[in-house]
């Protein structure tokens, strides 16, 4: 038995595949077990910033009132 797939059928199957991928990704992102990993990833943009040096900061402050 040969089944001819129309364009509408192919588009419908593509929509179902994308919907299943979306639901899977959504469940993966909002899974409570992943919170520590995402908390660490949130700080990545600040990882290359230099840490403030305490001696440098106190040396540049003015002592005038």
GUDRENZA-733015 format. One record per residue: x, y, z of N, C-alpha, C in turn; residue number from 1. Coordinates in Angstrom, 2 decimals, decimal comma. Example, Ala and Ser with C-alpha at 12.3 -4.5 7.8 and 13.67 -1.06 7.14 Angstrom:
<n.u:13,19&n.v:-5,69&n.w:7,80&ca.u:12,30&ca.v:-4,50&ca.w:7,80&c.u:13,20&c.v:-3,30&c.w:7,80&k:1> .
<n.u:12,85&n.v:-2,25&n.w:7,08&ca.u:13,67&ca.v:-1,06&ca.w:7,14&c.u:12,90&c.v:0,03&c.w:7,87&k:2> .
//
This chain:
<n.u:0,85&n.v:-1,18&n.w:0,00&ca.u:0,00&ca.v:0,00&ca.w:0,00&c.u:0,89&c.v:1,24&c.w:0,00&k:1> .
<n.u:0,69&n.v:2,10&n.w:-0,96&ca.u:1,48&ca.v:3,31&ca.w:-1,10&c.u:0,62&c.v:4,49&c.w:-0,65&k:2> .
<n.u:1,16&n.v:5,26&n.w:0,28&ca.u:0,43&ca.v:6,43&ca.w:0,78&c.u:1,11&c.v:7,67&c.w:0,23&k:3> .
<n.u:0,36&n.v:8,45&n.w:-0,48&ca.u:0,90&ca.v:9,71&ca.w:-1,00&c.u:0,74&c.v:10,79&c.w:0,06&k:4> .
<n.u:1,83&n.v:11,49&n.w:0,32&ca.u:1,78&ca.v:12,56&ca.w:1,32&c.u:1,62&c.v:13,89&c.w:0,60&k:5> .
<n.u:0,58&n.v:14,57&n.w:0,95&ca.u:0,35&ca.v:15,89&ca.w:0,36&c.u:1,17&c.v:16,94&c.w:1,10&k:6> .
<n.u:1,23&n.v:18,11&n.w:0,54&ca.u:1,97&ca.v:19,20&ca.w:1,17&c.u:1,37&c.v:19,55&c.w:2,52&k:7> .
<n.u:0,08&n.v:19,51&n.w:2,62&ca.u:-0,59&ca.v:19,81&ca.w:3,88&c.u:-0,23&c.v:18,80&c.w:4,96&k:8> .
<n.u:-0,13&n.v:17,52&n.w:4,58&ca.u:0,24&ca.v:16,49&ca.w:5,54&c.u:1,67&c.v:16,69&c.w:6,03&k:9> .
<n.u:2,58&n.v:17,04&n.w:5,13&ca.u:3,98&ca.v:17,27&ca.w:5,52&c.u:4,07&c.v:18,47&c.w:6,44&k:10> .
<n.u:3,37&n.v:19,54&n.w:6,12&ca.u:3,37&ca.v:20,72&ca.w:6,98&c.u:2,76&c.v:20,42&c.w:8,34&k:11> .
<n.u:1,72&n.v:19,63&n.w:8,36&ca.u:1,09&ca.v:19,24&ca.w:9,62&c.u:2,04&c.v:18,43&c.w:10,49&k:12> .
<n.u:2,75&n.v:17,48&n.w:9,89&ca.u:3,72&ca.v:16,69&ca.w:10,65&c.u:4,87&c.v:17,56&c.w:11,15&k:13> .
<n.u:5,29&n.v:18,51&n.w:10,33&ca.u:6,33&ca.v:19,45&ca.w:10,77&c.u:5,88&c.v:20,28&c.w:11,96&k:14> .
<n.u:4,63&n.v:20,70&n.w:11,93&ca.u:4,07&ca.v:21,46&ca.w:13,04&c.u:4,05&c.v:20,62&c.w:14,31&k:15> .
<n.u:3,67&n.v:19,37&n.w:14,20&ca.u:3,63&ca.v:18,48&ca.w:15,36&c.u:5,03&c.v:18,28&c.w:15,93&k:16> .
<n.u:6,01&n.v:18,09&n.w:15,06&ca.u:7,40&ca.v:17,90&ca.w:15,53&c.u:7,89&c.v:19,15&c.w:16,26&k:17> .
<n.u:7,64&n.v:20,31&n.w:15,71&ca.u:8,07&ca.v:21,56&ca.w:16,34&c.u:7,34&c.v:21,77&c.w:17,67&k:18> .
<n.u:6,07&n.v:21,43&n.w:17,73&ca.u:5,31&ca.v:21,57&ca.w:18,97&c.u:5,87&c.v:20,64&c.w:20,05&k:19> .
<n.u:6,19&n.v:19,41&n.w:19,69&ca.u:6,75&ca.v:18,47&ca.w:20,66&c.u:8,11&c.v:18,96&c.w:21,15&k:20> .
<n.u:8,92&n.v:19,51&n.w:20,25&ca.u:10,22&ca.v:20,06&ca.w:20,64&c.u:10,04&c.v:21,25&c.w:21,58&k:21> .
<n.u:9,06&n.v:22,09&n.w:21,31&ca.u:8,79&ca.v:23,25&ca.w:22,17&c.u:8,37&c.v:22,81&c.w:23,56&k:22> .
<n.u:7,48&n.v:21,85&n.w:23,65&ca.u:7,02&ca.v:21,36&ca.w:24,95&c.u:8,19&c.v:20,72&c.w:25,71&k:23> .
<n.u:9,00&n.v:19,93&n.w:25,03&ca.u:10,15&ca.v:19,31&ca.w:25,67&c.u:11,15&c.v:20,33&c.w:26,18&k:24> .
<n.u:11,44&n.v:21,34&n.w:25,38&ca.u:12,36&ca.v:22,39&ca.w:25,80&c.u:11,81&c.v:23,18&c.w:26,97&k:25> .
<n.u:10,52&n.v:23,46&n.w:26,95&ca.u:9,89&ca.v:24,18&ca.w:28,05&c.u:9,98&c.v:23,40&c.w:29,34&k:26> .
<n.u:9,71&n.v:22,10&n.w:29,29&ca.u:9,82&ca.v:21,27&ca.w:30,49&c.u:11,26&c.v:21,20&c.w:30,98&k:27> .
<n.u:12,23&n.v:21,15&n.w:30,07&ca.u:13,63&ca.v:21,09&ca.w:30,45&c.u:14,06&c.v:22,38&c.w:31,15&k:28> .
<n.u:13,62&n.v:23,54&n.w:30,61&ca.u:14,03&ca.v:24,82&ca.w:31,17&c.u:13,42&c.v:25,05&c.w:32,55&k:29> .
<n.u:12,16&n.v:24,72&n.w:32,72&ca.u:11,48&ca.v:25,00&ca.w:33,97&c.u:11,55&c.v:23,84&c.w:34,96&k:30> .
<n.u:12,44&n.v:22,89&n.w:34,74&ca.u:12,64&ca.v:21,79&ca.w:35,66&c.u:13,36&c.v:22,32&c.w:36,90&k:31> .
<n.u:12,87&n.v:22,02&n.w:38,09&ca.u:13,45&ca.v:22,53&ca.w:39,32&c.u:14,86&c.v:22,03&c.w:39,58&k:32> .
<n.u:15,23&n.v:20,89&n.w:39,03&ca.u:16,57&ca.v:20,34&ca.w:39,25&c.u:17,65&c.v:21,17&c.w:38,58&k:33> .
<n.u:17,29&n.v:21,97&n.w:37,61&ca.u:18,28&ca.v:22,72&ca.w:36,83&c.u:18,57&c.v:24,11&c.w:37,41&k:34> .
<n.u:17,90&n.v:24,51&n.w:38,49&ca.u:18,10&ca.v:25,84&ca.w:39,06&c.u:19,55&c.v:26,15&c.w:39,42&k:35> .
<n.u:20,30&n.v:25,23&n.w:40,05&ca.u:21,70&ca.v:25,57&ca.w:40,35&c.u:22,54&c.v:25,84&c.w:39,10&k:36> .
<n.u:22,31&n.v:25,08&n.w:38,04&ca.u:23,05&ca.v:25,31&ca.w:36,80&c.u:22,72&c.v:26,66&c.w:36,19&k:37> .
<n.u:21,45&n.v:27,01&n.w:36,20&ca.u:21,04&ca.v:28,29&ca.w:35,61&c.u:21,48&c.v:29,45&c.w:36,50&k:38> .
<n.u:21,53&n.v:29,26&n.w:37,81&ca.u:22,02&ca.v:30,32&ca.w:38,70&c.u:23,48&c.v:30,63&c.w:38,41&k:39> .
<n.u:24,26&n.v:29,59&n.w:38,15&ca.u:25,67&ca.v:29,79&ca.w:37,80&c.u:25,79&c.v:30,45&c.w:36,43&k:40> .
<n.u:24,96&n.v:30,05&n.w:35,49&ca.u:25,01&ca.v:30,60&ca.w:34,13&c.u:24,60&c.v:32,08&c.w:34,12&k:41> .
<n.u:23,73&n.v:32,48&n.w:35,03&ca.u:23,31&ca.v:33,89&ca.w:35,10&c.u:24,48&c.v:34,80&c.w:35,40&k:42> .
<n.u:25,49&n.v:34,30&n.w:36,11&ca.u:26,63&ca.v:35,13&ca.w:36,50&c.u:27,76&c.v:35,14&c.w:35,48&k:43> .
<n.u:27,65&n.v:34,36&n.w:34,42&ca.u:28,72&ca.v:34,28&ca.w:33,42&c.u:29,06&c.v:35,62&c.w:32,77&k:44> .
<n.u:28,12&n.v:36,52&n.w:32,48&ca.u:28,51&ca.v:37,80&ca.w:31,87&c.u:29,44&c.v:38,63&c.w:32,74&k:45> .
<n.u:29,42&n.v:38,38&n.w:34,06&ca.u:30,24&ca.v:39,16&ca.w:34,98&c.u:31,54&c.v:38,45&c.w:35,34&k:46> .
<n.u:31,79&n.v:37,29&n.w:34,78&ca.u:32,95&ca.v:36,49&ca.w:35,15&c.u:34,28&c.v:37,14&c.w:34,77&k:47> .
<n.u:34,31&n.v:37,92&n.w:33,70&ca.u:35,58&ca.v:38,51&ca.w:33,26&c.u:35,84&c.v:39,90&c.w:33,82&k:48> .
<n.u:34,95&n.v:40,41&n.w:34,66&ca.u:35,16&ca.v:41,72&ca.w:35,27&c.u:36,19&c.v:41,61&c.w:36,39&k:49> .
<n.u:37,10&n.v:42,55&n.w:36,47&ca.u:38,11&ca.v:42,49&ca.w:37,55&c.u:37,47&c.v:42,76&c.w:38,90&k:50> .
<n.u:37,96&n.v:42,08&n.w:39,91&ca.u:37,47&ca.v:42,29&ca.w:41,26&c.u:38,05&c.v:43,59&c.w:41,80&k:51> .
<n.u:37,27&n.v:44,38&n.w:42,54&ca.u:37,80&ca.v:45,64&ca.w:43,07&c.u:38,88&c.v:45,37&c.w:44,12&k:52> .
<n.u:39,94&n.v:46,15&n.w:44,03&ca.u:41,06&ca.v:46,02&ca.w:44,96&c.u:40,82&c.v:46,99&c.w:46,11&k:53> .
<n.u:40,83&n.v:46,51&n.w:47,33&ca.u:40,50&ca.v:47,34&ca.w:48,49&c.u:41,56&c.v:48,42&c.w:48,69&k:54> .
<n.u:42,84&n.v:48,11&n.w:48,53&ca.u:43,89&ca.v:49,11&ca.w:48,75&c.u:43,82&c.v:50,20&c.w:47,70&k:55> .
<n.u:43,48&n.v:49,84&n.w:46,48&ca.u:43,38&ca.v:50,83&ca.w:45,42&c.u:42,21&c.v:51,77&c.w:45,67&k:56> .
<n.u:41,10&n.v:51,24&n.w:46,15&ca.u:39,91&ca.v:52,05&ca.w:46,41&c.u:40,15&c.v:53,04&c.w:47,54&k:57> .
<n.u:40,79&n.v:52,60&n.w:48,62&ca.u:41,02&ca.v:53,49&ca.w:49,75&c.u:42,06&c.v:54,56&c.w:49,41&k:58> .
<n.u:42,98&n.v:54,28&n.w:48,50&ca.u:43,99&ca.v:55,25&ca.w:48,13&c.u:43,42&c.v:56,36&c.w:47,28&k:59> .
<n.u:42,33&n.v:56,15&n.w:46,57&ca.u:41,78&ca.v:57,17&ca.w:45,69&c.u:40,70&c.v:58,01&c.w:46,35&k:60> .
<n.u:40,28&n.v:57,62&n.w:47,53&ca.u:39,24&ca.v:58,40&ca.w:48,21&c.u:39,83&c.v:59,67&c.w:48,81&k:61> .
<n.u:39,04&n.v:60,71&n.w:48,79&ca.u:39,46&ca.v:61,97&ca.w:49,37&c.u:39,20&c.v:61,95&c.w:50,87&k:62> .
<n.u:40,06&n.v:62,57&n.w:51,62&ca.u:39,90&ca.v:62,67&ca.w:53,07&c.u:39,37&c.v:64,04&c.w:53,47&k:63> .
<n.u:39,14&n.v:64,88&n.w:52,49&ca.u:38,62&ca.v:66,21&ca.w:52,82&c.u:37,15&c.v:66,14&c.w:53,17&k:64> .
<n.u:36,71&n.v:67,02&n.w:54,10&ca.u:35,27&ca.v:67,04&ca.w:54,48&c.u:34,38&c.v:67,59&c.w:53,41&k:65> .
//
